Amino acid sequence: MKYIIYIFTILLSFAFSSKIIDETNLKIKKAIPDFKKIEHKMFNLKSSYKETKKVVNQKFFRDEVNTWKIQKDDSTYYYAVLDNVIGKAMPITFLVIFNQKGKVFETSIIKYREPYGGEVKSKKWLNQFSQYTDTSNYKIGDGIYAISGATLSVHSVSKGVHKLALIINHIIKNFDGE
C-alpha cells in the first residue's frame, strides 16, 4: 500500500509541475506576445551561484532552475527564470523575465499557496521591479514597498527577484552552451 501511495505522490507532483510550466508559458506569451521562438531548459546552478545566499540571505530551492530564452526578433532576446521562495510556510512560485541586458522586464507570481499575504500578486506591487538589476535597491521600505499583512511574502519575493538578478547575466552568457 505504501508503494502505491508513493507512486501516486510522484505522479501528482509531475502533474502539478506540468501545470506550473504550462501557466509559466502562458505568462511568457502574454508578456511578449510577438515572440518568434521560445526555448526552455533546466539551468544547472553550480556552487558559485549558491554564493548569492551571502548577498540576499536566501538559498535556491534546487540545484537547477527552469529558464526560457525568448526571441522577439532577429536581435532582441528575453530570458525568463522560474523559481520558488518560502513564504510563511509554503513555497511561492514566481517568474522573472529579464531583457538581454539583465534588467527586469516583468515579474509574476505563478502560484501563491499561503492563506495570507497574497497582495504580493498585485501587478502594481510587482511592477516596481521593472528595470531592476543586480545592483538595484531591494531594501524593503526604501527601494521596495512594504505591504501590511504580507511582510514575509514581500521579503521572500524581493530576495528571490534579487537572487535571480545576481545570476541572470551568467544565464544569458551560458544559456546556449549549458
Residue, then its C-alpha position, 0 to 999 in steps of 0.5 A: m500500500k505504501y508503494i502505491i501511495y508513493i507512486f501516486t505522490i510522484l505522479l501528482s507532483f509531475a502533474f502539478s509541475s506540468k501545470i506550473i510550466d504550462e501557466t509559466n508559458l502562458k505568462i511568457k506569451k502574454a508578456i511578449p506576445d510577438f515572440k518568434k521562438i521560445e526555448h526552455k531548459m533546466f539551468n544547472l546552478k553550480s556552487s558559485y551561484k549558491e554564493t548569492k545566499k551571502v548577498v540576499n540571505q536566501k538559498f535556491f530551492r534546487d540545484e537547477v532552475n527552469t529558464w526560457k530564452i525568448q526571441k522577439d526578433d532577429s536581435t532582441y532576446y528575453y530570458a525568463v527564470l522560474d523559481n520558488v521562495i518560502g513564504k510563511a510556510m509554503p513555497i511561492t512560485f514566481l517568474v522573472i523575465f529579464n531583457q538581454k541586458g539583465k534588467v527586469f522586464e516583468t515579474s509574476i507570481i505563478k502560484y501563491r499557496e499561503p492563506y495570507g499575504g497574497e497582495v504580493k500578486s498585485k501587478k502594481w506591487l510587482n511592477q516596481f521591479s521593472q528595470y531592476t538589476d543586480t545592483s538595484n535597491y531591494k531594501i524593503g521600505d526604501g527601494i521596495y514597498a512594504i505591504s501590511g499583512a504580507t511582510l514575509s511574502v514581500h521579503s521572500v519575493s524581493k530576495g528571490v527577484h534579487k537572487l535571480a538578478l545576481i545570476i541572470n547575466h551568467i544565464i544569458k552568457n551560458f544559456d546556449g552552451e549549458 
